[in-house]
Amino acid sequence: MRIAVADLGTNSTRLLIADVDPDGRLTEVERRTDVTRLGEGVDATGRLDEAAMERVHERLAGYRELADRSGAERRVAVATSAVRDATNGAAFRAAVQRRHGFETEVISGEREARLTFFGATAGRTGGPTLVFDIGGGSTEFVIGFPGETPSFHVSTRLGSVRQTERHLASDPPLRSELERLMHEVAETVRAGVPEQLRQATTEGIGVAGTATSLAAIDQRLDPYDPARVHGYPLTLEAAERILAELAGMTVSERREVTGLLPARATTIVAGVVILVESMRAFGLRLVEVSEADILHGTAISGRLYGLDEGGSSG
């Protein structure tokens, strides 16, 4: 089956078109990422902004054209933190389905975590593995053995957009702002994931825009090269160094950083703080960056079981 999957995230809207065979093996046909800031202001107002929703609709119109031209047999979309937190999220979901023809589901934090783990660990083996997904409105921590249903997950209200709006008012951010953000992230991770699980975790996989951006920055990739990002070993030392560099820049200066998508310049510092503090909390000196994430998990799940059922990931 050729399937088109859209991820309606808090910070970005993404598309994956892929062929998925009956055994769940996936071959990418097309990928797109657009920073749309759907969740802008949701933390303060509790509602999706009209302009932000229209930005997503504009991208989805183009995604539908790509899906149709590629011969996709099914179009599905998953909406995450911003949409499930917003009082007008259900109306937005209905509008997406009506205007663009994507079967759209507002998924819980639990389902988001399981689909992400399913996508990131498909075809892998190994010991207790952490998959963490830093989004614009939430960060999911999922622990389990690759190839199995994860044994633990938690969805936290840590996100690059949410924490930027809460803490980083100055440009560049003040040291006091960064310290408050670091403290909140560290406390949230420690409260959300039991210490024994953090200590027992032997491997880490980072997915989504913050992790992939750091891999690209560390390699000074221009243009972005998914083949060099996927599987990249990102060390804690490198992440801390990049954080110090980015936090010392203005937003305008960050837009010129090689490897960083300019549209991520406003929120990348908060995202990297979440990544660094997560690695510290789990005692990980290195994580593997993965291009495979919730898009892949949804595509495989949708092919094998139907989106509603979620198969082994839900």
ROVEXZA-259463 format. One record per residue (C-alpha): residue number from 1; x negated, y, z. Coordinates in steps of 0.1 Angstrom, whole numbers. Layout:
N
NODE_i_X_Y_Z
NODE_NUM_X_Y_Z
...
! end
This chain:
314
NODE_i_X_Y_Z
NODE_1_0_0_0
NODE_2_-12_35_-8
NODE_3_-1_57_22
NODE_4_-4_94_28
NODE_5_-7_104_65
NODE_6_-6_140_78
NODE_7_-18_150_113
NODE_8_0_181_126
NODE_9_-25_191_152
NODE_10_-27_221_175
NODE_11_-57_236_157
NODE_12_-58_218_123
NODE_13_-35_202_98
NODE_14_-51_172_81
NODE_15_-43_147_53
NODE_16_-55_112_46
NODE_17_-45_93_15
NODE_18_-57_57_17
NODE_19_-51_22_3
NODE_20_-45_-3_31
NODE_21_-45_-40_23
NODE_22_-24_-66_40
NODE_23_-52_-74_65
NODE_24_-55_-38_76
NODE_25_-86_-29_57
NODE_26_-86_8_47
NODE_27_-101_25_17
NODE_28_-100_63_16
NODE_29_-87_80_-15
NODE_30_-85_116_-4
NODE_31_-90_137_28
NODE_32_-82_173_35
NODE_33_-86_195_66
NODE_34_-72_230_71
NODE_35_-74_250_103
NODE_36_-39_263_108
NODE_37_-38_271_145
NODE_38_-2_257_149
NODE_39_-6_258_187
NODE_40_-16_295_189
NODE_41_1_310_219
NODE_42_20_279_229
NODE_43_3_277_262
NODE_44_16_312_271
NODE_45_50_313_254
NODE_46_61_276_253
NODE_47_71_280_216
NODE_48_56_275_182
NODE_49_50_309_165
NODE_50_68_315_132
NODE_51_37_325_113
NODE_52_18_295_126
NODE_53_46_271_115
NODE_54_46_287_80
NODE_55_9_282_77
NODE_56_14_245_83
NODE_57_43_244_58
NODE_58_21_260_31
NODE_59_-5_233_36
NODE_60_20_205_37
NODE_61_35_216_4
NODE_62_0_211_-12
NODE_63_-4_178_7
NODE_64_29_165_-8
NODE_65_17_174_-43
NODE_66_-16_155_-37
NODE_67_3_125_-23
NODE_68_27_124_-53
NODE_69_-1_127_-78
NODE_70_-20_99_-61
NODE_71_10_76_-63
NODE_72_14_73_-25
NODE_73_42_48_-17
NODE_74_48_63_17
NODE_75_43_96_34
NODE_76_42_98_72
NODE_77_32_126_96
NODE_78_23_126_133
NODE_79_27_157_155
NODE_80_8_160_187
NODE_81_2_183_217
NODE_82_15_217_204
NODE_83_47_203_189
NODE_84_55_180_219
NODE_85_49_209_243
NODE_86_70_235_224
NODE_87_106_241_230
NODE_88_112_245_193
NODE_89_90_214_184
NODE_90_120_192_175
NODE_91_133_218_151
NODE_92_98_221_135
NODE_93_96_183_131
NODE_94_129_182_114
NODE_95_119_211_90
NODE_96_87_192_81
NODE_97_106_161_72
NODE_98_133_181_53
NODE_99_110_204_33
NODE_100_81_180_26
NODE_101_94_145_27
NODE_102_70_132_53
NODE_103_85_107_78
NODE_104_76_127_109
NODE_105_72_115_145
NODE_106_63_137_175
NODE_107_41_112_194
NODE_108_35_109_231
NODE_109_0_114_245
NODE_110_0_76_251
NODE_111_7_68_215
NODE_112_-17_94_203
NODE_113_-45_78_224
NODE_114_-37_43_212
NODE_115_-36_52_175
NODE_116_-69_71_178
NODE_117_-85_41_195
NODE_118_-71_18_169
NODE_119_-85_40_141
NODE_120_-119_47_156
NODE_121_-127_11_166
NODE_122_-112_-8_136
NODE_123_-137_-35_125
NODE_124_-161_-29_154
NODE_125_-173_-51_183
NODE_126_-190_-41_216
NODE_127_-185_-36_253
NODE_128_-163_-12_272
NODE_129_-160_17_248
NODE_130_-147_53_254
NODE_131_-130_70_225
NODE_132_-124_107_232
NODE_133_-104_130_209
NODE_134_-108_167_216
NODE_135_-78_185_200
NODE_136_-66_220_201
NODE_137_-41_214_229
NODE_138_-52_182_246
NODE_139_-80_157_249
NODE_140_-74_120_249
NODE_141_-97_96_268
NODE_142_-92_59_258
NODE_143_-112_30_271
NODE_144_-112_-6_259
NODE_145_-129_-33_239
NODE_146_-129_-27_202
NODE_147_-104_-49_184
NODE_148_-81_-51_215
NODE_149_-54_-29_229
NODE_150_-71_-4_251
NODE_151_-69_-10_288
NODE_152_-68_26_299
NODE_153_-59_59_284
NODE_154_-51_94_296
NODE_155_-40_125_278
NODE_156_-52_157_295
NODE_157_-43_193_289
NODE_158_-78_201_278
NODE_159_-79_215_243
NODE_160_-102_239_223
NODE_161_-73_264_216
NODE_162_-57_261_250
NODE_163_-89_265_270
NODE_164_-101_294_247
NODE_165_-69_313_254
NODE_166_-71_306_291
NODE_167_-107_313_298
NODE_168_-128_329_270
NODE_169_-115_365_267
NODE_170_-149_381_260
NODE_171_-169_380_227
NODE_172_-194_365_233
NODE_173_-180_348_265
NODE_174_-193_359_298
NODE_175_-212_335_320
NODE_176_-185_336_346
NODE_177_-159_327_320
NODE_178_-179_297_309
NODE_179_-185_286_344
NODE_180_-147_286_352
NODE_181_-141_267_320
NODE_182_-168_241_328
NODE_183_-154_237_363
NODE_184_-119_231_351
NODE_185_-129_206_325
NODE_186_-152_186_349
NODE_187_-124_185_375
NODE_188_-98_175_350
NODE_189_-119_146_336
NODE_190_-128_133_371
NODE_191_-92_135_382
NODE_192_-79_119_351
NODE_193_-103_89_347
NODE_194_-112_68_378
NODE_195_-149_68_387
NODE_196_-152_30_383
NODE_197_-140_32_347
NODE_198_-164_60_339
NODE_199_-193_41_354
NODE_200_-184_9_336
NODE_201_-182_25_301
NODE_202_-212_16_280
NODE_203_-205_32_247
NODE_204_-188_64_235
NODE_205_-172_75_203
NODE_206_-163_111_196
NODE_207_-136_119_170
NODE_208_-120_150_155
NODE_209_-132_185_147
NODE_210_-154_193_177
NODE_211_-175_162_175
NODE_212_-178_162_137
NODE_213_-187_199_138
NODE_214_-215_192_162
NODE_215_-229_164_141
NODE_216_-229_188_111
NODE_217_-245_216_130
NODE_218_-272_193_144
NODE_219_-281_182_109
NODE_220_-276_217_94
NODE_221_-253_202_67
NODE_222_-243_225_39
NODE_223_-220_214_24
NODE_224_-204_191_49
NODE_225_-211_155_42
NODE_226_-187_130_58
NODE_227_-211_101_50
NODE_228_-238_117_71
NODE_229_-214_127_99
NODE_230_-198_93_103
NODE_231_-218_72_127
NODE_232_-241_101_137
NODE_233_-258_96_171
NODE_234_-251_129_190
NODE_235_-272_132_221
NODE_236_-262_151_252
NODE_237_-294_171_249
NODE_238_-284_183_214
NODE_239_-248_191_225
NODE_240_-261_212_254
NODE_241_-285_230_232
NODE_242_-258_238_206
NODE_243_-234_249_233
NODE_244_-260_274_246
NODE_245_-266_288_211
NODE_246_-229_291_202
NODE_247_-219_306_235
NODE_248_-245_333_230
NODE_249_-231_344_197
NODE_250_-201_366_188
NODE_251_-173_350_167
NODE_252_-186_368_136
NODE_253_-221_353_142
NODE_254_-206_318_147
NODE_255_-189_320_114
NODE_256_-223_320_98
NODE_257_-236_289_116
NODE_258_-246_262_91
NODE_259_-224_231_95
NODE_260_-195_249_112
NODE_261_-163_256_94
NODE_262_-158_294_98
NODE_263_-122_289_109
NODE_264_-134_269_139
NODE_265_-156_298_151
NODE_266_-130_312_176
NODE_267_-125_279_195
NODE_268_-156_258_190
NODE_269_-173_270_223
NODE_270_-144_256_244
NODE_271_-144_224_224
NODE_272_-181_219_230
NODE_273_-177_226_267
NODE_274_-151_198_268
NODE_275_-174_174_249
NODE_276_-205_182_271
NODE_277_-186_179_304
NODE_278_-170_146_292
NODE_279_-203_131_284
NODE_280_-217_142_318
NODE_281_-187_128_336
NODE_282_-191_94_319
NODE_283_-229_94_322
NODE_284_-233_91_285
NODE_285_-266_104_270
NODE_286_-254_97_235
NODE_287_-221_93_217
NODE_288_-214_81_181
NODE_289_-195_106_160
NODE_290_-167_90_139
NODE_291_-147_103_109
NODE_292_-122_75_116
NODE_293_-95_86_141
NODE_294_-57_90_145
NODE_295_-52_94_107
NODE_296_-68_60_101
NODE_297_-50_44_130
NODE_298_-17_57_117
NODE_299_-24_46_82
NODE_300_-32_10_93
NODE_301_-4_9_117
NODE_302_21_22_92
NODE_303_10_-4_66
NODE_304_10_-34_89
NODE_305_39_-27_112
NODE_306_58_4_103
NODE_307_51_37_120
NODE_308_78_33_146
NODE_309_64_1_160
NODE_310_27_9_161
NODE_311_16_-27_161
NODE_312_-13_-35_184
NODE_313_-19_3_190
NODE_314_15_10_204
! end
